Amino acid sequence: MTIPTEGMPIPDFSAAMTSGKTFRLSDFHGKQALVLYFYPKDSTPGCTTEGLDFSAHYAEFKAADVEVFGISRDSLKSHENFKAKQNFPFDLITDPEEQICQLFDVIKMKNMYGKQVRGIERSTFLIDQQGILRQAWRKLSVKGHVAEVLAAVQAL
């Protein structure tokens, strides 16, 4: 499988998401852009902060005709609880089989408490209305990241 790089089309995929819906990438062709952000785990401090940052700027993304979705390996039930508790205005996509994670190459070996574990490397992808990857942020830091993504969206 080819890892998508900037300028490449993203293959269509579908997955379960919150609100009882199914996400299909092709359903968003024609939107100005789509932001997919991958995060390690529901209800953890960094992931909660990142989600709340996207929530705080959600109206600005919507005004630019951009949809935002969070993705992790957590279960749909976990996602529903996380979304409800934090009052996220966007849906969360579940990827327990890691198919989307593999497509975007975000599963990495990480150190956690001195042990090597497989986990999601916090990453965000900006996909345009034709399904082309316009920008990728990998190994990112939560602080200031959403503002950076919003600036890239507004520059499209």
N, CA and C atoms as an extended XYZ file, in Angstrom:
468
Properties=species:S:1:pos:R:3:atomname:S:1:resname:S:1:resid:I:1 pbc="F F F"
N         0.841       -1.185        0.000 N   MET     1
C         0.000        0.000        0.000 CA  MET     1
C         0.884        1.246        0.000 C   MET     1
N         0.536        2.182       -0.857 N   THR     2
C         1.281        3.425       -0.961 CA  THR     2
C         0.805        4.398        0.107 C   THR     2
N         1.755        4.962        0.821 N   ILE     3
C         1.424        5.945        1.852 CA  ILE     3
C         1.140        7.271        1.152 C   ILE     3
N        -0.026        7.862        1.422 N   PRO     4
C        -0.356        9.123        0.750 CA  PRO     4
C         0.614       10.239        1.124 C   PRO     4
N         1.045       10.950        0.117 N   THR     5
C         1.866       12.135        0.336 CA  THR     5
C         1.134       13.317       -0.287 C   THR     5
N         1.549       14.508        0.061 N   GLU     6
C         0.876       15.705       -0.431 CA  GLU     6
C         0.818       15.697       -1.953 C   GLU     6
N        -0.375       15.994       -2.486 N   GLY     7
C        -0.590       16.000       -3.922 CA  GLY     7
C        -1.180       14.698       -4.454 C   GLY     7
N        -1.241       13.669       -3.608 N   MET     8
C        -1.780       12.374       -4.020 CA  MET     8
C        -3.260       12.266       -3.666 C   MET     8
N        -4.025       11.536       -4.505 N   PRO     9
C        -5.419       11.281       -4.137 CA  PRO     9
C        -5.489       10.246       -3.013 C   PRO     9
N        -6.466       10.401       -2.145 N   ILE    10
C        -6.687        9.450       -1.053 CA  ILE    10
C        -7.719        8.438       -1.547 C   ILE    10
N        -7.419        7.150       -1.438 N   PRO    11
C        -8.416        6.154       -1.855 CA  PRO    11
C        -9.674        6.255       -0.985 C   PRO    11
N       -10.819        5.999       -1.601 N   ASP    12
C       -12.075        6.057       -0.864 CA  ASP    12
C       -12.077        4.987        0.226 C   ASP    12
N       -12.679        5.308        1.340 N   PHE    13
C       -12.837        4.344        2.429 CA  PHE    13
C       -14.092        4.699        3.204 C   PHE    13
N       -14.571        3.744        3.980 N   SER    14
C       -15.725        4.005        4.835 CA  SER    14
C       -15.484        3.376        6.197 C   SER    14
N       -16.164        3.924        7.199 N   ALA    15
C       -16.021        3.431        8.577 CA  ALA    15
C       -17.195        3.933        9.403 C   ALA    15
N       -17.454        3.235       10.490 N   ALA    16
C       -18.507        3.651       11.416 CA  ALA    16
C       -18.062        4.908       12.157 C   ALA    16
N       -19.042        5.766       12.452 N   MET    17
C       -18.744        6.956       13.235 CA  MET    17
C       -19.910        7.242       14.175 C   MET    17
N       -19.692        8.185       15.051 N   THR    18
C       -20.702        8.553       16.030 CA  THR    18
C       -21.959        9.065       15.320 C   THR    18
N       -23.010        9.243       16.082 N   SER    19
C       -24.312        9.696       15.579 CA  SER    19
C       -24.982        8.645       14.711 C   SER    19
N       -24.504        7.386       14.784 N   GLY    20
C       -25.112        6.293       14.036 CA  GLY    20
C       -24.909        6.368       12.537 C   GLY    20
N       -23.900        7.089       12.109 N   LYS    21
C       -23.650        7.280       10.688 CA  LYS    21
C       -22.444        6.471       10.219 C   LYS    21
N       -22.316        6.386        8.900 N   THR    22
C       -21.133        5.785        8.284 CA  THR    22
C       -20.395        6.882        7.535 C   THR    22
N       -19.108        6.980        7.786 N   PHE    23
C       -18.268        7.946        7.074 CA  PHE    23
C       -17.830        7.311        5.761 C   PHE    23
N       -17.956        8.060        4.664 N   ARG    24
C       -17.395        7.664        3.370 CA  ARG    24
C       -16.645        8.880        2.833 C   ARG    24
N       -15.401        8.701        2.528 N   LEU    25
C       -14.602        9.823        2.034 CA  LEU    25
C       -15.251       10.455        0.807 C   LEU    25
N       -15.743        9.633       -0.113 N   SER    26
C       -16.328       10.150       -1.351 CA  SER    26
C       -17.564       11.023       -1.112 C   SER    26
N       -18.235       10.864        0.026 N   ASP    27
C       -19.392       11.700        0.342 CA  ASP    27
C       -19.008       13.174        0.522 C   ASP    27
N       -17.723       13.432        0.732 N   PHE    28
C       -17.268       14.794        1.019 CA  PHE    28
C       -16.595       15.461       -0.176 C   PHE    28
N       -16.543       14.755       -1.306 N   HIS    29
C       -16.021       15.397       -2.514 CA  HIS    29
C       -16.979       16.530       -2.862 C   HIS    29
N       -16.424       17.679       -3.177 N   GLY    30
C       -17.248       18.851       -3.447 CA  GLY    30
C       -17.244       19.838       -2.290 C   GLY    30
N       -16.953       19.358       -1.061 N   LYS    31
C       -16.752       20.273        0.067 CA  LYS    31
C       -15.421       20.983       -0.178 C   LYS    31
N       -15.259       22.161        0.376 N   GLN    32
C       -13.987       22.877        0.198 CA  GLN    32
C       -12.816       22.002        0.642 C   GLN    32
N       -12.967       21.364        1.801 N   ALA    33
C       -11.896       20.492        2.301 CA  ALA    33
C       -12.437       19.649        3.448 C   ALA    33
N       -11.608       18.725        3.854 N   LEU    34
C       -11.922       17.800        4.928 CA  LEU    34
C       -10.681       17.697        5.803 C   LEU    34
N       -10.873       17.791        7.122 N   VAL    35
C        -9.774       17.629        8.067 CA  VAL    35
C       -10.005       16.321        8.820 C   VAL    35
N        -9.033       15.423        8.728 N   LEU    36
C        -9.050       14.182        9.502 CA  LEU    36
C        -7.916       14.266       10.502 C   LEU    36
N        -8.262       14.217       11.786 N   TYR    37
C        -7.193       14.229       12.776 CA  TYR    37
C        -7.199       12.907       13.530 C   TYR    37
N        -6.029       12.287       13.577 N   PHE    38
C        -5.838       11.007       14.267 CA  PHE    38
C        -5.275       11.292       15.648 C   PHE    38
N        -5.851       10.648       16.653 N   TYR    39
C        -5.404       10.852       18.022 CA  TYR    39
C        -5.309        9.497       18.719 C   TYR    39
N        -4.443        9.382       19.731 N   PRO    40
C        -4.197        8.080       20.366 CA  PRO    40
C        -5.368        7.456       21.118 C   PRO    40
N        -6.059        8.218       21.992 N   LYS    41
C        -7.045        7.563       22.847 CA  LYS    41
C        -8.068        8.546       23.394 C   LYS    41
N        -9.333        8.102       23.374 N   ASP    42
C       -10.415        8.907       23.944 CA  ASP    42
C       -10.147        9.231       25.408 C   ASP    42
N       -10.576       10.402       25.811 N   SER    43
C       -10.592       10.840       27.219 CA  SER    43
C        -9.229       10.924       27.893 C   SER    43
N        -8.167       11.046       27.113 N   THR    44
C        -6.842       11.277       27.698 CA  THR    44
C        -6.569       12.781       27.600 C   THR    44
N        -5.676       13.305       28.435 N   PRO    45
C        -5.500       14.768       28.483 CA  PRO    45
C        -5.178       15.429       27.141 C   PRO    45
N        -4.168       14.931       26.427 N   GLY    46
C        -3.787       15.560       25.157 CA  GLY    46
C        -4.874       15.444       24.103 C   GLY    46
N        -5.529       14.294       24.062 N   CYS    47
C        -6.579       14.066       23.065 CA  CYS    47
C        -7.815       14.908       23.368 C   CYS    47
N        -8.115       15.082       24.638 N   THR    48
C        -9.237       15.932       25.034 CA  THR    48
C        -8.930       17.381       24.662 C   THR    48
N        -7.725       17.841       24.953 N   THR    49
C        -7.328       19.212       24.613 CA  THR    49
C        -7.423       19.447       23.116 C   THR    49
N        -6.911       18.491       22.336 N   GLU    50
C        -6.954       18.633       20.878 CA  GLU    50
C        -8.407       18.708       20.383 C   GLU    50
N        -9.253       17.816       20.865 N   GLY    51
C       -10.659       17.821       20.474 CA  GLY    51
C       -11.353       19.115       20.849 C   GLY    51
N       -11.074       19.613       22.052 N   LEU    52
C       -11.672       20.871       22.493 CA  LEU    52
C       -11.182       22.049       21.647 C   LEU    52
N        -9.914       22.003       21.215 N   ASP    53
C        -9.389       23.054       20.330 CA  ASP    53
C       -10.116       23.039       18.983 C   ASP    53
N       -10.313       21.831       18.422 N   PHE    54
C       -11.070       21.749       17.163 CA  PHE    54
C       -12.502       22.242       17.383 C   PHE    54
N       -13.088       21.909       18.532 N   SER    55
C       -14.452       22.374       18.856 CA  SER    55
C       -14.513       23.893       18.916 C   SER    55
N       -13.531       24.499       19.566 N   ALA    56
C       -13.510       25.949       19.745 CA  ALA    56
C       -13.447       26.691       18.403 C   ALA    56
N       -12.849       26.060       17.403 N   HIS    57
C       -12.701       26.695       16.081 CA  HIS    57
C       -13.643       26.097       15.040 C   HIS    57
N       -14.549       25.230       15.494 N   TYR    58
C       -15.414       24.508       14.561 CA  TYR    58
C       -16.223       25.445       13.664 C   TYR    58
N       -16.766       26.509       14.220 N   ALA    59
C       -17.566       27.447       13.424 CA  ALA    59
C       -16.728       28.054       12.292 C   ALA    59
N       -15.438       28.297       12.556 N   GLU    60
C       -14.566       28.852       11.522 CA  GLU    60
C       -14.300       27.828       10.421 C   GLU    60
N       -14.152       26.554       10.798 N   PHE    61
C       -13.981       25.499        9.790 CA  PHE    61
C       -15.257       25.397        8.945 C   PHE    61
N       -16.419       25.389        9.603 N   LYS    62
C       -17.692       25.277        8.888 CA  LYS    62
C       -17.900       26.469        7.957 C   LYS    62
N       -17.519       27.663        8.409 N   ALA    63
C       -17.658       28.868        7.585 CA  ALA    63
C       -16.817       28.760        6.316 C   ALA    63
N       -15.730       27.993        6.383 N   ALA    64
C       -14.853       27.778        5.227 CA  ALA    64
C       -15.298       26.550        4.418 C   ALA    64
N       -16.479       25.977        4.755 N   ASP    65
C       -17.017       24.776        4.089 CA  ASP    65
C       -16.092       23.570        4.266 C   ASP    65
N       -15.587       23.435        5.487 N   VAL    66
C       -14.666       22.337        5.824 CA  VAL    66
C       -15.270       21.492        6.940 C   VAL    66
N       -15.243       20.178        6.748 N   GLU    67
C       -15.707       19.242        7.770 CA  GLU    67
C       -14.502       18.748        8.561 C   GLU    67
N       -14.714       18.474        9.841 N   VAL    68
C       -13.663       17.986       10.740 CA  VAL    68
C       -14.124       16.663       11.332 C   VAL    68
N       -13.213       15.684       11.363 N   PHE    69
C       -13.485       14.393       11.992 CA  PHE    69
C       -12.259       13.940       12.762 C   PHE    69
N       -12.492       13.384       13.951 N   GLY    70
C       -11.423       12.761       14.728 CA  GLY    70
C       -11.465       11.259       14.501 C   GLY    70
N       -10.297       10.627       14.516 N   ILE    71
C       -10.201        9.178       14.292 CA  ILE    71
C        -9.257        8.569       15.318 C   ILE    71
N        -9.708        7.459       15.933 N   SER    72
C        -8.821        6.654       16.779 CA  SER    72
C        -9.288        5.212       16.722 C   SER    72
N        -8.559        4.350       17.409 N   ARG    73
C        -8.888        2.922       17.426 CA  ARG    73
C        -9.939        2.583       18.467 C   ARG    73
N       -10.383        3.565       19.233 N   ASP    74
C       -11.370        3.307       20.281 CA  ASP    74
C       -12.684        2.814       19.679 C   ASP    74
N       -13.473        2.139       20.518 N   SER    75
C       -14.761        1.602       20.098 CA  SER    75
C       -15.769        2.725       19.851 C   SER    75
N       -16.824        2.393       19.145 N   LEU    76
C       -17.880        3.361       18.884 CA  LEU    76
C       -18.514        3.829       20.197 C   LEU    76
N       -18.700        2.912       21.137 N   LYS    77
C       -19.271        3.269       22.449 CA  LYS    77
C       -18.362        4.272       23.173 C   LYS    77
N       -17.063        4.016       23.155 N   SER    78
C       -16.104        4.935       23.770 CA  SER    78
C       -16.170        6.310       23.092 C   SER    78
N       -16.241        6.292       21.753 N   HIS    79
C       -16.340        7.547       20.994 CA  HIS    79
C       -17.614        8.313       21.350 C   HIS    79
N       -18.740        7.592       21.435 N   GLU    80
C       -20.007        8.251       21.768 CA  GLU    80
C       -19.910        8.927       23.138 C   GLU    80
N       -19.329        8.220       24.106 N   ASN    81
C       -19.171        8.781       25.454 CA  ASN    81
C       -18.252        9.998       25.448 C   ASN    81
N       -17.123        9.891       24.750 N   PHE    82
C       -16.144       10.985       24.666 CA  PHE    82
C       -16.779       12.208       24.003 C   PHE    82
N       -17.468       11.982       22.883 N   LYS    83
C       -18.109       13.085       22.159 CA  LYS    83
C       -19.157       13.766       23.040 C   LYS    83
N       -19.980       12.967       23.711 N   ALA    84
C       -21.043       13.526       24.557 CA  ALA    84
C       -20.463       14.285       25.747 C   ALA    84
N       -19.470       13.695       26.402 N   LYS    85
C       -18.876       14.318       27.593 CA  LYS    85
C       -18.235       15.667       27.251 C   LYS    85
N       -17.556       15.724       26.100 N   GLN    86
C       -16.849       16.952       25.707 CA  GLN    86
C       -17.705       17.871       24.829 C   GLN    86
N       -18.899       17.386       24.458 N   ASN    87
C       -19.810       18.164       23.626 CA  ASN    87
C       -19.186       18.558       22.287 C   ASN    87
N       -18.492       17.616       21.654 N   PHE    88
C       -17.884       17.889       20.350 CA  PHE    88
C       -18.974       18.099       19.304 C   PHE    88
N       -18.852       19.122       18.463 N   PRO    89
C       -19.854       19.369       17.423 CA  PRO    89
C       -19.616       18.521       16.170 C   PRO    89
N       -18.538       17.784       16.132 N   PHE    90
C       -18.174       16.944       14.983 CA  PHE    90
C       -18.196       15.479       15.403 C   PHE    90
N       -18.219       14.609       14.412 N   ASP    91
C       -18.254       13.177       14.691 CA  ASP    91
C       -16.858       12.588       14.805 C   ASP    91
N       -16.810       11.442       15.497 N   LEU    92
C       -15.568       10.685       15.669 CA  LEU    92
C       -15.707        9.374       14.916 C   LEU    92
N       -14.664        9.015       14.194 N   ILE    93
C       -14.635        7.799       13.382 CA  ILE    93
C       -13.885        6.724       14.150 C   ILE    93
N       -14.449        5.513       14.167 N   THR    94
C       -13.806        4.405       14.863 CA  THR    94
C       -13.015        3.549       13.872 C   THR    94
N       -11.825        3.139       14.288 N   ASP    95
C       -10.952        2.336       13.424 CA  ASP    95
C       -10.285        1.210       14.228 C   ASP    95
N       -11.099        0.331       14.840 N   PRO    96
C       -10.516       -0.711       15.694 CA  PRO    96
C        -9.647       -1.714       14.942 C   PRO    96
N        -9.887       -1.875       13.650 N   GLU    97
C        -9.091       -2.806       12.834 CA  GLU    97
C        -7.855       -2.122       12.247 C   GLU    97
N        -7.711       -0.833       12.500 N   GLU    98
C        -6.559       -0.024       12.059 CA  GLU    98
C        -6.436        0.112       10.547 C   GLU    98
N        -7.523       -0.073        9.816 N   GLN    99
C        -7.435        0.027        8.355 CA  GLN    99
C        -7.160        1.459        7.894 C   GLN    99
N        -7.848        2.426        8.499 N   ILE   100
C        -7.624        3.821        8.118 CA  ILE   100
C        -6.258        4.272        8.641 C   ILE   100
N        -5.931        3.841        9.850 N   CYS   101
C        -4.615        4.157       10.430 CA  CYS   101
C        -3.492        3.655        9.530 C   CYS   101
N        -3.672        2.450        8.969 N   GLN   102
C        -2.654        1.878        8.071 CA  GLN   102
C        -2.597        2.686        6.773 C   GLN   102
N        -3.773        3.050        6.256 N   LEU   103
C        -3.830        3.829        5.018 CA  LEU   103
C        -3.015        5.116        5.152 C   LEU   103
N        -3.144        5.780        6.307 N   PHE   104
C        -2.445        7.049        6.523 CA  PHE   104
C        -1.096        6.875        7.225 C   PHE   104
N        -0.718        5.633        7.509 N   ASP   105
C         0.569        5.316        8.135 CA  ASP   105
C         0.785        6.068        9.450 C   ASP   105
N        -0.197        5.948       10.349 N   VAL   106
C        -0.079        6.640       11.625 CA  VAL   106
C         0.182        5.698       12.806 C   VAL   106
N         0.228        4.387       12.560 N   ILE   107
C         0.538        3.440       13.634 CA  ILE   107
C         2.059        3.348       13.742 C   ILE   107
N         2.560        3.661       14.903 N   LYS   108
C         4.015        3.697       15.127 CA  LYS   108
C         4.348        3.015       16.456 C   LYS   108
N         5.599        2.623       16.602 N   MET   109
C         6.086        2.133       17.891 CA  MET   109
C         6.416        3.365       18.729 C   MET   109
N         5.878        3.375       19.956 N   LYS   110
C         6.075        4.515       20.849 CA  LYS   110
C         6.559        4.006       22.198 C   LYS   110
N         7.226        4.866       22.935 N   ASN   111
C         7.644        4.525       24.289 CA  ASN   111
C         6.601        5.005       25.278 C   ASN   111
N         6.124        4.082       26.125 N   MET   112
C         5.183        4.455       27.158 CA  MET   112
C         5.640        3.804       28.458 C   MET   112
N         6.038        4.633       29.385 N   TYR   113
C         6.533        4.158       30.682 CA  TYR   113
C         7.670        3.148       30.511 C   TYR   113
N         8.556        3.443       29.560 N   GLY   114
C         9.725        2.597       29.353 CA  GLY   114
C         9.478        1.360       28.507 C   GLY   114
N         8.254        1.151       28.041 N   LYS   115
C         7.930       -0.004       27.206 CA  LYS   115
C         7.596        0.444       25.798 C   LYS   115
N         7.945       -0.390       24.831 N   GLN   116
C         7.578       -0.132       23.438 CA  GLN   116
C         6.143       -0.602       23.213 C   GLN   116
N         5.296        0.274       22.713 N   VAL   117
C         3.913       -0.075       22.411 CA  VAL   117
C         3.546        0.481       21.033 C   VAL   117
N         2.631       -0.215       20.360 N   ARG   118
C         2.110        0.272       19.086 CA  ARG   118
C         0.997        1.255       19.397 C   ARG   118
N         1.034        2.393       18.748 N   GLY   119
C        -0.015        3.366       18.980 CA  GLY   119
C        -0.120        4.353       17.842 C   GLY   119
N        -1.141        5.169       17.916 N   ILE   120
C        -1.348        6.198       16.895 CA  ILE   120
C        -0.429        7.381       17.159 C   ILE   120
N         0.296        7.761       16.132 N   GLU   121
C         1.098        8.979       16.178 CA  GLU   121
C         0.147       10.131       15.827 C   GLU   121
N        -0.004       11.067       16.737 N   ARG   122
C        -0.921       12.191       16.530 CA  ARG   122
C        -0.604       12.859       15.192 C   ARG   122
N        -1.592       12.884       14.295 N   SER   123
C        -1.394       13.379       12.931 CA  SER   123
C        -2.689       13.999       12.422 C   SER   123
N        -2.567       14.952       11.507 N   THR   124
C        -3.729       15.590       10.897 CA  THR   124
C        -3.505       15.674        9.394 C   THR   124
N        -4.601       15.480        8.648 N   PHE   125
C        -4.531       15.496        7.191 CA  PHE   125
C        -5.615       16.405        6.631 C   PHE   125
N        -5.219       17.251        5.685 N   LEU   126
C        -6.125       18.176        5.015 CA  LEU   126
C        -6.326       17.662        3.592 C   LEU   126
N        -7.583       17.326        3.265 N   ILE   127
C        -7.920       16.735        1.977 CA  ILE   127
C        -8.850       17.699        1.244 C   ILE   127
N        -8.547       17.990       -0.026 N   ASP   128
C        -9.350       18.977       -0.765 CA  ASP   128
C       -10.609       18.354       -1.364 C   ASP   128
N       -11.361       19.168       -2.098 N   GLN   129
C       -12.666       18.739       -2.621 CA  GLN   129
C       -12.583       17.644       -3.674 C   GLN   129
N       -11.411       17.420       -4.250 N   GLN   130
C       -11.244       16.317       -5.201 CA  GLN   130
C       -10.691       15.060       -4.529 C   GLN   130
N       -10.488       15.110       -3.207 N   GLY   131
C        -9.938       13.952       -2.511 CA  GLY   131
C        -8.422       13.882       -2.554 C   GLY   131
N        -7.787       15.013       -2.833 N   ILE   132
C        -6.320       15.092       -2.903 CA  ILE   132
C        -5.777       15.562       -1.552 C   ILE   132
N        -4.731       14.891       -1.071 N   LEU   133
C        -4.090       15.300        0.178 CA  LEU   133
C        -3.341       16.609       -0.065 C   LEU   133
N        -3.743       17.649        0.620 N   ARG   134
C        -3.119       18.963        0.461 CA  ARG   134
C        -2.040       19.232        1.500 C   ARG   134
N        -2.240       18.733        2.706 N   GLN   135
C        -1.230       18.964        3.737 CA  GLN   135
C        -1.337       17.873        4.792 C   GLN   135
N        -0.175       17.496        5.324 N   ALA   136
C        -0.119       16.484        6.383 CA  ALA   136
C         0.752       17.009        7.509 C   ALA   136
N         0.271       16.847        8.725 N   TRP   137
C         1.041       17.187        9.917 CA  TRP   137
C         1.245       15.885       10.681 C   TRP   137
N         2.481       15.525       10.927 N   ARG   138
C         2.795       14.294       11.661 CA  ARG   138
C         3.634       14.647       12.888 C   ARG   138
N         3.598       13.771       13.883 N   LYS   139
C         4.363       13.978       15.130 CA  LYS   139
C         4.108       15.378       15.670 C   LYS   139
N         2.860       15.776       15.635 N   LEU   140
C         2.557       17.158       15.993 CA  LEU   140
C         2.390       17.356       17.487 C   LEU   140
N         2.495       18.587       17.884 N   SER   141
C         2.243       19.001       19.255 CA  SER   141
C         0.851       19.636       19.274 C   SER   141
N         0.076       19.349       20.302 N   VAL   142
C        -1.306       19.835       20.381 CA  VAL   142
C        -1.359       21.360       20.418 C   VAL   142
N        -0.491       21.965       21.212 N   LYS   143
C        -0.540       23.417       21.412 CA  LYS   143
C        -0.322       24.166       20.093 C   LYS   143
N        -1.302       24.955       19.716 N   GLY   144
C        -1.208       25.777       18.511 CA  GLY   144
C        -1.507       25.042       17.211 C   GLY   144
N        -1.724       23.738       17.284 N   HIS   145
C        -1.908       22.959       16.063 CA  HIS   145
C        -3.193       23.323       15.312 C   HIS   145
N        -4.294       23.440       16.014 N   VAL   146
C        -5.572       23.707       15.351 CA  VAL   146
C        -5.525       25.048       14.615 C   VAL   146
N        -4.899       26.039       15.203 N   ALA   147
C        -4.760       27.342       14.542 CA  ALA   147
C        -3.953       27.203       13.249 C   ALA   147
N        -2.948       26.340       13.262 N   GLU   148
C        -2.127       26.087       12.075 CA  GLU   148
C        -2.972       25.419       10.973 C   GLU   148
N        -3.794       24.454       11.367 N   VAL   149
C        -4.669       23.769       10.406 CA  VAL   149
C        -5.681       24.758        9.837 C   VAL   149
N        -6.250       25.582       10.685 N   LEU   150
C        -7.226       26.579       10.244 CA  LEU   150
C        -6.589       27.556        9.252 C   LEU   150
N        -5.371       27.968        9.507 N   ALA   151
C        -4.672       28.868        8.588 CA  ALA   151
C        -4.473       28.198        7.222 C   ALA   151
N        -4.136       26.910        7.220 N   ALA   152
C        -3.948       26.170        5.969 CA  ALA   152
C        -5.278       26.062        5.222 C   ALA   152
N        -6.360       25.844        5.952 N   VAL   153
C        -7.700       25.761        5.360 CA  VAL   153
C        -8.061       27.089        4.702 C   VAL   153
N        -7.808       28.169        5.401 N   GLN   154
C        -8.169       29.489        4.904 CA  GLN   154
C        -7.302       29.908        3.719 C   GLN   154
N        -6.139       29.263        3.556 N   ALA   155
C        -5.248       29.570        2.450 CA  ALA   155
C        -5.612       28.798        1.172 C   ALA   155
N        -6.534       27.837        1.283 N   LEU   156
C        -6.923       27.039        0.103 CA  LEU   156
C        -7.597       27.901       -0.953 C   LEU   156
